[in-house]
Amino acid sequence: MLEFEKPVIELEAKIAELRHVGSDDEINVADEVARMQTKADRLLGQIYSKLTPAQIVQVARHQERPHFCDYTKHMFEDFTPLAGDRLFGEDHALIGGLARFKGQSVVVMGQEKGHDTESRIMRNFGMARPEGYRKAQRLMDMATQFQIPVISLVDTAGAYPGLGAEERGQSEAIARSIESCLKLEVPMMSVVIGEGGSGGAIAIAAADRIYMLQNSIYSVISPEGCASILWRSADYAKDAATALKLTADDMLENGLIDAIINEPQGGAHRNKEQTIKNVAKQIETGLEELSPWKAEKLVHAREEKFLKMGRAA
């Protein structure tokens, strides 16, 4: 439970209790339930209309938000995962493969955090190792070869910083993955669906169209990491979250993303189905804007898009 949602959750618990009493004793509590539900909805709207950056970080990390596997299940058809980087092995944090989106063949990839203890450990909490980013490069090469668009769904705290990953060339793998994105000769759509952390995120997000869910975050470092460096204490994570300008509104204002995808009232974790529909609609719009495409124009426009981000006004 998110602390700032506590008043709403308490109201919802009372509503559930009233409904149970009504169903057991045949007492008509419909009017009272409707009144309390209206109050809960109004309170939820008020809370989510003025979230602080630190609270948005909490929502972005909520374990009930739809994850990559939820999107592949409900947004794509015939998803066929492809494993391995053909160099070292398989990375379970970054999943990718072929699928159909609105009848069109696509390559889809993204980080999966897992939904319980066992799957989170297997997925390494969504933190990919070098072989994950080399798998992403292989998938992008395949997309160019067969001229099919790429869709990436970003949800990671960052690339895995372990010793083994560094020994196998983590930074080189991320750099080459970014290069593969920039040189891609087909349209690429990227959506930050939760956390967009550091190079681990941008490795699969240097796209023609970059979108963020309303309560997602995108930053060069986590608030806790930033606080540990600047203030020598993770206790200042709330201050760091504000200073980092990591919210979707901040990203759009600074010209780093192309659009914000609205979430249902109360966040994506309260209505996964509607969230996935909203993401699908935005991706469909982006693909229509870029189709039909010519490889040279796509690459040049993508290059200008990212060069512009580093230019002074």
C-alpha positions in Angstrom: 0.0 0.0 0.0 1.2 3.5 -0.9 1.1 5.7 2.2 -0.5 8.6 0.5 -3.3 6.3 -0.8 -4.2 5.2 2.7 -7.3 7.3 3.1 -8.7 6.0 -0.2 -7.9 2.4 0.7 -9.6 2.7 4.1 -12.7 4.0 2.3 -12.6 1.2 -0.2 -12.4 -1.3 2.7 -15.5 0.2 4.2 -17.3 0.0 0.9 -16.4 -3.7 0.5 -17.6 -4.4 4.1 -20.9 -2.6 3.4 -21.4 -4.6 0.2 -20.7 -7.8 2.1 -23.3 -6.9 4.8 -25.8 -6.0 2.2 -25.4 -9.3 0.4 -25.6 -11.4 3.6 -28.6 -9.8 5.3 -30.4 -8.6 2.3 -30.0 -5.0 3.5 -30.2 -2.4 0.8 -27.0 -0.4 1.2 -26.8 0.7 -2.5 -27.3 4.4 -1.7 -24.6 4.5 1.0 -22.2 2.5 -1.2 -22.7 4.9 -4.1 -22.2 7.9 -1.8 -19.0 6.4 -0.4 -17.7 5.4 -3.8 -18.2 8.9 -5.1 -16.3 10.2 -2.1 -13.5 7.7 -2.7 -13.2 8.6 -6.4 -13.1 12.3 -5.6 -10.5 11.8 -3.0 -8.4 9.6 -5.3 -8.6 12.3 -8.0 -7.5 15.0 -5.6 -4.5 12.9 -4.4 -3.3 12.0 -7.9 -3.7 15.5 -9.2 -1.0 16.8 -6.9 1.6 14.0 -6.6 5.1 15.1 -5.7 8.0 13.7 -7.7 8.9 11.3 -4.8 5.3 10.0 -4.8 5.4 9.5 -8.6 8.6 7.4 -8.1 6.6 5.2 -5.7 3.7 4.8 -8.2 6.2 4.0 -11.1 7.6 1.2 -8.9 4.3 -0.2 -7.8 4.4 -4.0 -8.1 0.9 -4.2 -9.5 1.6 -1.9 -12.5 1.3 -3.9 -15.8 4.7 -5.4 -16.6 6.2 -6.3 -20.0 4.6 -9.8 -20.0 1.1 -8.2 -19.4 1.6 -6.1 -22.5 2.7 -9.1 -24.6 -0.3 -11.0 -23.4 -2.9 -8.4 -24.0 -1.5 -6.0 -26.6 0.2 -8.3 -29.1 -0.8 -11.4 -30.9 1.4 -14.5 -31.7 4.2 -13.3 -29.5 7.2 -15.6 -30.1 10.2 -14.9 -27.7 13.7 -15.3 -29.1 16.4 -16.2 -26.7 20.2 -15.7 -26.4 22.7 -13.2 -27.8 24.6 -15.9 -29.8 27.8 -14.8 -27.9 27.4 -15.8 -24.2 24.0 -16.8 -23.1 20.4 -15.9 -22.3 19.4 -12.9 -20.2 16.0 -13.3 -18.5 15.6 -9.6 -17.5 15.3 -8.4 -21.1 12.7 -10.3 -23.2 12.3 -9.9 -26.9 10.8 -11.5 -30.0 8.4 -11.4 -32.9 4.7 -10.5 -32.6 1.8 -9.0 -34.4 0.5 -5.6 -33.5 -2.9 -4.6 -35.1 -2.2 -7.2 -37.8 1.4 -5.9 -38.5 4.5 -7.9 -37.8 6.8 -6.2 -35.3 9.8 -6.9 -33.1 8.9 -6.2 -29.4 11.3 -6.1 -26.5 11.5 -4.8 -23.0 12.5 -5.4 -19.4 10.4 -7.7 -17.2 10.7 -7.3 -13.4 8.7 -10.3 -12.4 5.5 -10.6 -10.3 6.5 -12.7 -7.2 9.7 -13.5 -5.4 10.7 -16.4 -7.6 10.1 -14.6 -10.9 11.8 -11.4 -9.7 14.9 -13.3 -8.8 14.9 -15.1 -12.2 14.3 -11.8 -14.0 17.0 -10.1 -11.9 14.4 -7.4 -11.0 14.4 -6.2 -14.5 18.2 -5.3 -14.6 19.7 -6.7 -17.7 23.2 -8.0 -18.1 25.4 -7.4 -21.2 23.9 -10.4 -23.0 20.5 -8.8 -22.7 21.5 -5.7 -24.6 23.4 -7.9 -27.1 20.1 -9.8 -27.6 18.4 -6.4 -28.2 21.0 -5.6 -30.9 20.4 -9.0 -32.6 16.6 -8.3 -32.6 17.1 -4.9 -34.1 19.3 -6.3 -36.8 16.6 -8.8 -37.6 14.0 -6.0 -37.8 16.1 -4.1 -40.3 16.7 -7.3 -42.3 12.9 -8.1 -42.6 11.8 -4.4 -42.6 9.5 -4.6 -39.6 9.0 -1.9 -36.9 10.4 -2.2 -33.4 8.5 -1.6 -30.2 10.3 -1.4 -26.9 8.7 -1.2 -23.4 11.1 0.2 -20.8 10.8 -0.8 -17.1 14.2 -1.0 -15.3 16.0 0.6 -12.4 19.1 0.4 -14.6 21.5 -2.1 -16.1 22.9 -4.7 -13.6 26.0 -3.4 -12.0 27.5 -6.7 -10.8 31.1 -7.8 -11.3 30.3 -10.4 -13.9 28.3 -8.0 -16.0 31.2 -5.5 -15.9 33.7 -8.2 -16.8 31.6 -9.1 -19.8 31.5 -5.5 -21.1 28.3 -3.9 -19.7 29.1 -0.4 -20.8 30.1 -1.5 -24.3 27.0 -3.6 -24.7 24.8 -0.6 -23.7 26.7 1.8 -26.1 26.3 -0.6 -29.0 22.7 -1.1 -28.2 22.1 2.7 -28.4 24.0 2.7 -31.6 21.8 0.0 -33.0 18.7 2.1 -32.1 20.1 5.1 -33.8 21.1 3.3 -37.0 17.8 1.3 -37.2 16.4 1.4 -40.7 12.8 0.8 -39.6 10.5 2.8 -37.3 11.0 2.4 -33.6 8.5 3.2 -30.8 9.5 3.2 -27.2 7.3 3.5 -24.1 8.5 4.0 -20.5 5.9 2.0 -18.7 7.4 2.2 -15.2 11.0 3.0 -14.3 13.3 4.3 -17.0 16.6 4.1 -15.2 20.0 5.2 -16.6 21.7 3.6 -19.6 19.8 0.4 -19.0 16.7 2.3 -20.2 18.1 4.4 -23.0 19.8 1.3 -24.5 16.4 0.3 -25.9 14.8 3.8 -25.9 16.7 5.8 -28.5 13.7 5.7 -30.7 11.8 7.7 -33.4 8.9 8.2 -30.9 9.4 8.1 -27.1 6.4 8.0 -24.9 6.0 7.9 -21.1 3.1 6.7 -19.0 1.7 9.5 -16.9 3.2 8.2 -13.6 6.4 6.7 -14.9 9.9 8.1 -14.4 12.9 8.6 -16.7 16.3 9.6 -15.2 20.1 9.3 -15.4 20.2 7.8 -11.9 17.8 6.6 -9.2 16.8 9.2 -6.6 18.5 7.0 -3.9 21.7 6.8 -5.9 21.7 10.5 -6.6 21.2 11.3 -2.9 24.0 8.9 -1.9 26.4 10.8 -4.2 25.3 14.4 -3.5 24.2 14.2 0.1 26.1 11.1 1.2 22.8 9.7 2.4 19.8 7.9 0.8 17.6 9.8 3.3 17.6 12.7 0.8 16.0 10.6 -1.9 12.9 12.9 -1.9 15.0 16.0 -2.6 16.9 14.1 -5.3 13.6 13.1 -7.0 12.6 16.7 -7.2 16.0 17.9 -8.4 16.4 15.2 -11.1 13.3 16.4 -13.0 12.4 12.8 -13.8 8.6 12.9 -14.2 6.8 12.6 -17.5 5.8 16.3 -17.3 9.4 17.3 -16.8 10.6 15.1 -19.8 7.9 16.6 -22.1 8.7 20.2 -21.0 12.4 19.6 -21.8 11.7 18.1 -25.2 13.1 14.6 -24.2 9.9 12.7 -25.0 7.2 13.1 -27.6 4.0 12.5 -25.6 2.6 11.5 -22.3 0.1 8.5 -22.2 -2.6 9.1 -19.7 -3.2 6.5 -17.0 -6.6 5.6 -15.4 -7.5 7.6 -12.3 -5.4 6.3 -9.4 -2.6 5.0 -11.6 -1.9 2.1 -13.9 -2.0 -0.4 -11.0 -5.7 0.2 -10.5 -6.7 -0.5 -14.1 -4.2 -2.6 -16.1 -6.5 -3.3 -19.0 -7.3 0.4 -19.7 -3.6 1.3 -19.3 -2.6 -1.3 -21.9 -5.3 0.0 -24.3 -4.0 3.6 -23.9 -0.5 2.5 -24.7 -1.6 0.5 -27.7 -3.5 3.5 -29.1 -0.5 5.8 -28.8 1.8 3.3 -30.4 -0.6 2.8 -33.3 -0.7 6.6 -33.8 3.1 6.8 -33.8 3.4 4.0 -36.4 0.8 5.7 -38.6 2.8 8.9 -38.5 6.0 7.2 -39.7 4.4 4.9 -42.3 5.4 4.4 -45.1 9.0 5.0 -44.3 12.3 5.4 -46.1 15.4 4.2 -44.3 17.6 7.2 -45.0 15.0 9.7 -43.9 14.3 7.8 -40.7 17.9 7.5 -39.7 18.5 11.2 -40.4 15.4 12.4 -38.5 16.4 10.2 -35.5 19.9 11.6 -35.6 18.6 15.2 -35.6 16.1 14.4 -32.9 18.8 13.4 -30.4 21.4 16.0 -31.5 18.7 18.7 -30.9 18.5 17.6 -27.2 22.1 18.6 -26.6 22.0 21.9 -28.3 21.6 25.2 -26.4 18.5 27.2 -27.3 
